[in-house]
Amino acid sequence: MALDLYRASSRVRELFTLAGDITHVNLRNLLENGGTKELQQTKNTQLAVTLASRSAHVRLTELGHAFAAHGGFSLGELSAYAGSGIISDETLFELVAIRAALMEQEAQRIQAAHGEVGMAAVLGLPYDVVSGLIKDRNDVYAANDNSPVQVVIAGALKAIEEVQELLKEHGAKRIVPLRVSGPFHTPLMEGAVPRFEAAIGSLPFHDPAEKVVSSVTGTFITSADRAKRTLVTQLSKPVRWTKAVDTIITIQDSDSIVGEIGHGEVLAKLARDRICVLPLGSEERIREFHEGTRQ
């Protein structure tokens, strides 16, 4: 993850150094030598994913490619803020470290209060149907609106098990457990919201220099104040990625492409029935794209 970009670009290497200085984590060593258990720790996962996204953006910018708009899924929204000029890379990695620590602490508190917690992907149903079916519960929620046919629910594992039959009766094809440590993007996380707000209160935010689509509302973020408020509420609000893609579709024109700027191609696959998304997270993919635009 991002090590090929590190080898290819001095600017990416500078970004690795900056991220390490801010977070006090040797990220190159983590990515090269970290074991599965170490990489799956919330703090390390969020730092690695963010670094990979920003590295790809830096590399594309270095090669002369411009961005008309930005959007990010959950954690990725922070990288979108950095890409659009709302925050600096210094602030980005401070935010990620603070956010990851608070999310991990809150997940542990929730687990102590509610027992084992987690998330599961519901395949075959839209968000409004899933959220409607479980709306009267306070132990499981619709957390991620991934696509018109994929929703993630989160909460107590017992509650997730209890609603599976109901969801299948209404058309869910499969329900797949996810390997995560908490019921993120649900009201269960509200305890972390005031602490996160207080922790980031003094960090500098700016009005966006380029368009940014929020994954909380699916609409544009137009000011520094709205960006900060959205980021705070994101901890306990569902990810409305389907709405975000709707907005991206409205602004794409014939001269632009939509790229997944980061490791993997999960978002490209989620949107493949609606819009073509080009995975641009590796040096190989970025080089192929760059050479193609020069022909």
N, C-alpha and C positions, 0 to 999 in steps of 0.2 A: 504494500500500500504506500504509494507516493515515493518509494525509494528510487524508481526509475526516473522520476521527475527531479529528484535530488541530484542524481548523477548527471542529468542533462542540463541543468540550469543553475547558474551562480545565484540568481535571484531567489530561487526556491531554497537553496542552501542557506541564504541569509534569513529566509522566513523560518526555517528549522531552528536556526540559532536564536532568533527573536522569541519564538514560541518556548524554547527551552529556558531562556533567561526569565521570561515572565512566569512560567509555571514551575520552574525548578525540576523539570523532568527531562532526561536525556531522550528526546523523542526518536532520534535516529537509532539509538541502541534499543529502545523499546520496540520499534518496528522491525529491526533486523534480528533481534535475539529474544524478544519477549515471548514467553510461553502463552498458551491459550488462556490459562487461568489469570495470568497477569493482564493480558489484553482485554479480558472480559470484565475487569473491574470498571465500574461506571466512569470514574475519572479518566482512566486511560483510554477507554473506548471513545468517549466524547472528544478527548484531545486528538486522538489519531484520526478520527473521521473528519474533524474540523480542519486539521492540518492537510489532509488529503484533498479536501475541497478547495481550500485556499491555494494550495500548490498548483492545482490544475488551472485555476483562474489566473494565477500569476504567470504561469507558463504560456497560456493563450494570449494574455496581454503582452507579454514579452515578444511574442511572434507577430504582434500587430493587429490582433483581433479585438474588435470593440463589442460592447454589450449594450443592448437597448433596454433590457429589463432583467430583474433578478427575482428569484423566489426560492424558498428552501423548505423542506419537509421537517417539521419539528426542530431538532438541533440545527439542521441546515439553514434555518432562517437566520441564525447568527452570521453564518458565512455570507448569506445574501446581503445582510446589513453592511458587512465589510466591503463587499464588492461594489455596492452602490454608494459608498462614502458616508453612510450614517455613522459608522464607527471605524476607528483605526484598527490595525492588526494587533497593536498592543492591548487595546480595549477588548478586542475579540477574545483573545486568549485569557485575559483576566475574567471575562464573563463566563467563558466555558468552564474554567476551574471552579468558580463560585457556584455556578448552576449545577455542575455535576456533584459537588460536595453536598449541597442542600438536597438534591433529589435523592441521593443515597441515604442521607440521614432521615429524610421523611419516609422513604420506603421502609426503612428499618422500624420506625415508629409505628407505621401503619400495620406492619406485619406483627408487631407485638400486640397491637390492639385487635386485629381482625384475623390473625392466623395467616397461613400461607397465601400470598397474593401473586398475581401475574397477569398475563394478557393472552388472548387467543384470536386468531384470524377467522372471521366468518366469511365463507366463500359462497357467492351466489345470491346475496341479498344487498339492497342499497341501504345507505345510512339511515334514511328516515324510517324505514321499516324496522330495522334492528333497534334503533333508539326508541321507537314507539312501543315495541314489544317488551322492553325492559324498563320503561320509564318510571314505573312505580316502585322500583327497587332502590335501595341505598347502599348496596354492596357490590354492584356491577354496573358498568356504564359503557356506552359506545364512545370509544376514545379516539379512533382514527377513521376518518372517511377516506379510505385509500383510493377507491375507484367506484364506479356505479355498481360493481358486483363484488366488492371486497371491503369489509369493515372489521376493525379490530375492537374487541371488547376487553375491558380491564376491570379488575377488582379482586375480591377474595376468590381463591381457586375453587372453593366449595360452591360459591355462587355461579361461577362460570360453568361448572359441571351441571348445576341445577337448571340453567336456562338452555342448555344445548338441545334438549328434546323439543322445547317450544320453538326454537329457531329452525330446527329441521322440519317441524310440522308446517312452518310457513315458507319453506322453500330453500333453506340453507343446504347447500350440497355437501359441504365439509366444514368442520371446525378444527383448526390446527393450533395446538398450543405453541406459544412463542417463548423463547429463552430470554426473558427479561426479569429484572429484579423488583419491579414495582408497578403499581396501577397508574402509570403516567398519563397526563392529560385528562384526568377525571377530578371530580370534586373531592375525592379522597386526598388529593395533594394540596388542598387549600392551605394547610398549615404551613407550607413552605413559602407561600406567596408573600406575606408581609416581610419575612426574613430576606427573601430575594430582593424585594423592592428596597429595603433599607441598605442592603449590601451594595447595590449598584447605583444608589441614588446620586453619588458624586461623580460617577464615570461620565465622560463627555460623549454626548450624542449630537448629531448634526442632521439638518434636513437632507433628504436624499438628493444626490446629484443625478441619479438615474432612477427609473421606475423600479419599485419593489412591490411584489405581491405578497400579502400576508397569508400564512397557512392557518391562521386563526379565523380570519374573516373571509378569505378568498378575494379581498379587495385591495386596492392600493394603499400603501402607507405614504402619507404625504408630509409628515413633519417629524422632527426629532422627538417631540413629546409623545406623539402617537406611537412611534416606534418603541419607546421605552415602556409605555403602558401595555402595548401588545405583548412585548417580550415577557413582562411580569405575569400577565394573565394567562399566557400560553401554558404555564405549568399545570394549571387545573382546567383548561378548556380543551375541547376536542380539536384535533388536527383536521381541518376541512380541506383536504388536498384536492378533492374533486372540484370544489368551487374555485380553488386556485388555478387548476388546469383550465376551467371554463374561461377565466379571465385571461390566461396566457393565450388561449386560442383566439380571443377577440383582438389581440394586439399583434399577432404574428402576421407578417406580410410576405410577399413573394421573394423578397431579398434577404430574408432572415431564416435562420435555423434555430431549433430549440435543442439545446444540449444539456446533458446531465454532467455537471461539472464536479466530479468527485469519483470516489472509488465505486466500482461496480455499475450495475445497470438496473437496479430495482425500480427506480422511478420510470425509466424508459419502458419497462415491461408493464407497469401499472397503467400507463397511458397509451399503450400501443394500439388499442382499438379506437382511439380518439384523435391522436396526433402523433406524428413521427418525432421521436426524441433520439438524438444521436449521443451515444455514450462517449464522453470526452474526459476520462479520468486517468488515462495512462499516457506515457510518452508516445507509445506506438499509435494509439488512436488519435492523439492530438497531431502527430506528424502526418498521418494519413489525411486527416481533415485539412491541415494547413497546405499540404502539397496539392490536394484537390482544388482548393480555392485559387491556386496560382495558375491552373491550367486554362 
